């Protein structure tokens, strides 16, 4: 009888202390959870939301947060960006990141591809080198439900391979939030696989107990919507929670303001619980400015022959203080080929016969 009691006690203690040990083992490098979000100005400030950003702007890099986000995109998209990471008072004072991506809509769904390179040897942000290739597929199951799945693989100072899944829910309205227009809820699970784990230093200052980054099996939940729309002026917000490997809590908030459907001002703020406890977090907000302009191609051009006579381009720049006097400065552009189809479908029941 005592043996049975002792066995039950040992089992209970094991179940109690194993999760506690796992929590204390959490040790990615500073900014490791943000590895995929600072290579582009479209992700650096206020737009890296699982619900698609405050004003629902979607770019190829967003599939790293939720692969379902591009499901409603009607136009082919090409985007490219570069980010400089500057630490002026350190010996190793420069890091960089870049990405190029595309979104390709089809009758079968929306396909997205992204190539990203990160080369950050900074002493206070030792993310090392990585090159990641990502592909995603998204589909609008109904007008109010979009789903997506993504695959990724990478190499560099270490290697990674894995998958992401997610969905976006678009209710017509929320009764207890009547002032929110165009509400969106996004939920995703990212990092299902083997992620980067090079020889580097973690948030606790140790280099021999690094955990992989971005963390495996990270759930994200985001909510965004439009706060107001008046003539030539609109504003929206987004809030997100993520739980890296169920061992940390990261909160993101963003605001966006759109002027004349052309100029977009964004600001974002992030709270990372474990980095805050380790005193490696930044408390400063990020800011970005984007300008959208349209252009028309000539009839004999390649774009015009493909039905893209009228297209749009968004040029963006962003700035974010990362941590310990590290500054991220990013610039990029996104080309949207063609114009959105805003005309309602025409339904003919009996053809043209009288």
C-alpha positions in Angstrom: 0.0 0.0 0.0 2.8 2.4 0.9 4.5 1.5 -2.4 1.4 2.5 -4.3 1.2 5.8 -2.3 4.9 6.5 -3.0 4.5 5.8 -6.7 1.5 8.2 -6.9 3.4 10.9 -5.0 6.4 10.6 -7.4 4.1 10.8 -10.4 2.3 13.9 -9.0 5.7 15.6 -8.3 6.9 14.7 -11.8 3.8 16.2 -13.4 4.2 19.3 -11.3 7.9 20.0 -11.7 8.4 19.1 -15.4 6.3 22.0 -16.7 8.1 24.3 -14.2 11.5 23.1 -15.5 10.4 23.6 -19.0 9.5 27.3 -18.3 12.9 28.0 -16.7 14.5 26.3 -19.7 13.0 28.9 -22.1 16.1 30.8 -23.5 15.9 32.1 -27.1 18.2 35.0 -28.0 16.8 38.6 -27.6 14.4 39.3 -30.5 14.4 35.7 -31.5 10.6 35.6 -31.4 10.6 38.5 -33.9 13.0 36.9 -36.4 10.4 37.0 -39.3 8.9 40.4 -38.5 11.7 43.0 -38.8 13.0 42.3 -42.4 10.2 44.5 -43.9 8.7 47.9 -43.0 5.3 46.3 -43.6 5.9 43.9 -40.7 8.1 46.1 -38.5 5.3 48.5 -37.3 1.7 47.7 -36.4 1.0 45.3 -39.2 2.3 41.9 -38.0 -1.1 40.9 -36.7 -2.7 37.4 -37.0 -5.8 39.3 -37.9 -4.2 41.2 -40.8 -3.2 44.6 -39.4 -5.3 47.5 -38.2 -6.6 48.4 -41.7 -6.3 44.9 -43.2 -3.2 45.5 -45.3 -1.7 42.2 -46.3 1.8 41.5 -47.7 3.6 38.3 -48.5 5.6 38.3 -45.2 2.4 38.2 -43.1 2.1 34.4 -43.8 4.8 33.9 -41.1 2.2 35.0 -38.6 -1.0 33.5 -40.2 -0.9 31.8 -43.5 -4.7 32.4 -44.0 -4.3 36.2 -44.3 -3.9 36.5 -48.2 -7.0 34.5 -48.9 -9.1 37.5 -50.0 -6.3 39.1 -52.2 -7.6 39.6 -55.8 -4.3 40.9 -57.3 -0.9 39.5 -57.9 1.6 41.2 -55.5 5.4 41.5 -55.6 7.2 43.1 -52.6 10.8 43.6 -51.6 12.3 45.2 -48.5 15.6 45.8 -46.7 16.3 46.5 -43.0 19.4 47.9 -41.4 20.0 47.1 -37.7 22.4 49.6 -36.2 24.2 49.5 -32.8 26.4 52.6 -32.8 28.1 52.1 -29.5 29.2 48.4 -30.0 32.2 46.8 -31.8 29.8 44.7 -33.9 27.5 47.5 -34.8 25.7 46.5 -38.0 23.2 43.8 -38.9 20.8 43.4 -41.8 17.7 41.6 -43.1 15.9 41.5 -46.4 13.0 39.7 -48.0 11.3 39.4 -51.4 7.8 37.9 -51.7 4.9 37.3 -54.0 1.2 36.6 -53.7 -0.5 34.8 -56.7 -4.3 34.5 -56.7 -6.0 31.8 -58.7 -9.4 30.2 -59.0 -8.2 27.4 -56.7 -6.9 29.7 -53.9 -4.1 32.1 -53.2 -0.5 31.1 -53.2 2.3 33.0 -51.4 6.0 32.6 -51.5 8.7 34.5 -49.4 12.5 34.5 -49.4 14.1 36.0 -46.3 17.6 36.5 -45.2 18.7 37.7 -41.7 22.4 38.4 -40.9 22.6 39.8 -37.3 25.9 39.3 -35.4 25.1 42.1 -32.9 26.3 41.5 -29.3 22.9 42.4 -27.7 20.9 40.7 -30.5 22.9 37.7 -31.6 20.5 36.1 -34.1 23.4 34.9 -36.4 22.7 34.1 -40.1 19.6 32.5 -41.6 18.0 32.2 -45.0 14.4 31.1 -44.9 12.1 29.9 -47.8 8.4 30.0 -47.1 5.3 28.9 -49.2 1.7 29.2 -48.2 -1.8 28.4 -49.5 -4.9 30.2 -48.5 -8.6 29.9 -49.4 -11.8 31.8 -48.6 -14.1 28.9 -47.6 -17.0 31.4 -47.2 -17.2 35.2 -47.1 -16.6 35.1 -43.4 -14.1 32.2 -43.0 -10.6 32.0 -44.5 -8.1 29.2 -43.9 -4.5 28.7 -44.7 -1.5 26.4 -44.4 2.2 27.2 -44.8 5.5 25.3 -45.1 9.0 26.7 -44.5 12.6 25.6 -44.5 15.9 27.4 -43.8 19.6 27.1 -43.4 22.6 29.3 -42.3 24.1 29.1 -38.8 21.6 26.3 -38.3 18.7 24.8 -40.2 14.9 24.8 -39.8 11.9 23.0 -41.3 8.2 23.1 -40.3 4.6 24.1 -41.0 2.0 26.8 -39.9 -1.8 26.7 -40.0 -4.3 29.4 -39.4 -7.7 30.9 -40.1 -9.4 34.3 -40.2 -13.0 34.9 -39.1 -14.8 38.0 -40.4 -18.1 38.6 -38.6 -20.4 41.3 -40.0 -20.4 43.1 -36.7 -19.9 42.4 -33.0 -22.9 43.4 -30.8 -20.9 44.2 -27.7 -18.5 46.3 -29.8 -20.9 48.3 -32.0 -18.3 51.0 -32.7 -15.9 48.6 -34.5 -16.3 48.3 -38.2 -15.0 45.5 -40.4 -13.9 43.3 -37.4 -11.5 40.5 -38.0 -10.3 37.7 -35.8 -7.3 35.6 -36.7 -5.9 32.5 -35.0 -2.9 30.5 -36.0 -0.3 28.0 -34.8 3.2 28.5 -36.1 6.5 26.8 -35.8 5.4 23.2 -36.0 8.8 21.7 -36.7 12.5 22.2 -36.1 13.5 25.8 -35.8 16.8 27.6 -35.6 19.2 26.8 -32.7 22.7 28.1 -33.5 25.5 28.6 -31.0 24.5 32.0 -29.6 23.5 33.7 -26.3 20.0 33.6 -24.9 18.0 36.2 -23.0 19.3 34.9 -19.7 22.9 35.5 -20.8 23.8 31.8 -21.2 25.1 30.3 -24.3 25.0 26.6 -23.5 21.2 26.3 -23.0 19.7 28.0 -26.0 16.1 27.1 -27.0 15.1 27.2 -30.7 13.7 30.4 -32.2 11.1 31.5 -33.2 9.7 29.1 -30.6 8.0 25.8 -31.7 4.3 25.4 -31.5 3.4 29.1 -30.9 -0.3 29.9 -30.9 -1.4 33.4 -32.0 -4.7 35.2 -31.5 -5.3 38.6 -33.0 -8.3 41.0 -33.3 -8.4 44.1 -35.5 -11.0 46.5 -36.9 -11.8 49.9 -38.2 -12.4 52.6 -35.5 -13.8 55.3 -37.7 -14.2 56.2 -41.4 -14.9 59.8 -42.4 -14.3 61.6 -45.7 -10.6 61.0 -46.7 -9.6 59.8 -43.2 -9.8 56.4 -41.5 -8.3 54.8 -38.4 -8.0 51.2 -37.2 -6.4 49.2 -34.5 -5.1 45.7 -33.8 -4.3 43.7 -30.7 -2.5 40.3 -30.6 -1.5 37.7 -28.0 1.0 34.9 -28.7 2.4 32.2 -26.4 5.8 31.0 -27.7 6.0 27.3 -26.9 3.4 28.0 -24.1 6.3 29.4 -22.0 6.1 33.1 -22.7 3.5 35.8 -23.3 3.9 38.4 -26.1 1.4 41.3 -26.5 1.3 43.4 -29.7 -0.8 46.5 -30.3 -1.0 48.7 -33.3 -2.8 51.8 -34.7 -3.1 52.9 -38.3 -4.4 56.1 -39.9 -5.2 56.3 -43.6 -5.3 59.7 -45.3 -7.0 60.2 -48.7 -6.6 56.4 -49.3 -3.0 57.2 -50.1 -0.9 58.0 -47.0 -0.8 55.5 -44.1 0.8 56.3 -40.7 1.3 53.3 -38.4 2.6 52.9 -34.9 3.0 49.7 -32.9 4.1 48.6 -29.4 5.2 45.2 -28.1 5.4 43.7 -24.6 7.5 40.5 -24.3 7.1 39.1 -20.8 10.3 37.0 -20.6 12.4 39.6 -22.2 11.0 42.2 -19.8 12.0 40.0 -16.8 15.4 39.5 -18.3 15.7 43.3 -18.9 16.4 42.9 -22.6 13.1 44.3 -23.9 12.4 47.7 -25.5 9.6 49.9 -24.3 9.7 52.3 -27.2 7.0 52.2 -30.0 7.7 51.7 -33.6 6.5 54.0 -36.4 6.1 53.7 -40.2 4.9 55.8 -43.1 3.5 54.4 -46.4 2.5 56.1 -49.6 0.3 54.5 -52.2 0.1 55.7 -55.8 -1.4 54.4 -59.0 0.0 54.3 -62.5 -1.2 53.3 -66.0 0.9 51.4 -68.5 0.9 51.8 -72.2 -1.2 49.4 -74.4 1.8 47.7 -75.8 3.5 47.0 -72.5 3.7 43.5 -70.9 1.6 44.6 -68.0 -1.1 45.9 -70.2 -1.3 42.7 -72.3 -1.8 40.7 -69.1 -4.8 42.9 -68.1 -2.7 45.0 -65.6 -3.0 48.3 -67.4 -3.7 50.0 -64.1 -1.7 49.0 -61.0 -0.7 50.4 -57.6 2.5 50.6 -55.7 3.0 51.1 -51.9 6.3 52.6 -50.8 7.0 52.3 -47.1 9.6 53.2 -44.5 9.7 52.2 -40.8 11.8 52.7 -37.6 11.8 50.7 -34.5 14.1 50.9 -31.4 14.8 47.3 -30.7 16.8 47.1 -27.4 19.9 48.5 -25.8 20.5 51.2 -28.3 19.9 49.0 -31.4 17.9 50.8 -34.1 16.0 49.1 -36.9 15.5 51.2 -40.1 13.5 49.6 -42.9 12.4 50.5 -46.4 10.5 48.6 -49.1 7.9 48.6 -51.8 5.0 46.5 -52.8 3.5 46.3 -56.4 -0.1 45.4 -56.8 -0.8 44.4 -60.4 -4.2 45.4 -61.7 -7.1 47.0 -59.8 -9.5 45.5 -57.3 -12.8 44.1 -58.7 -15.5 46.2 -56.9 -18.3 45.5 -59.4 -21.1 43.2 -58.2 -21.5 40.0 -60.3 -24.1 40.0 -63.1 -26.5 37.1 -62.9 -28.5 36.1 -66.1 -31.1 33.4 -65.5 -32.3 32.7 -69.1 -29.5 34.0 -71.3 -30.2 36.6 -73.9 -33.2 35.0 -75.5 -36.4 36.9 -75.3 
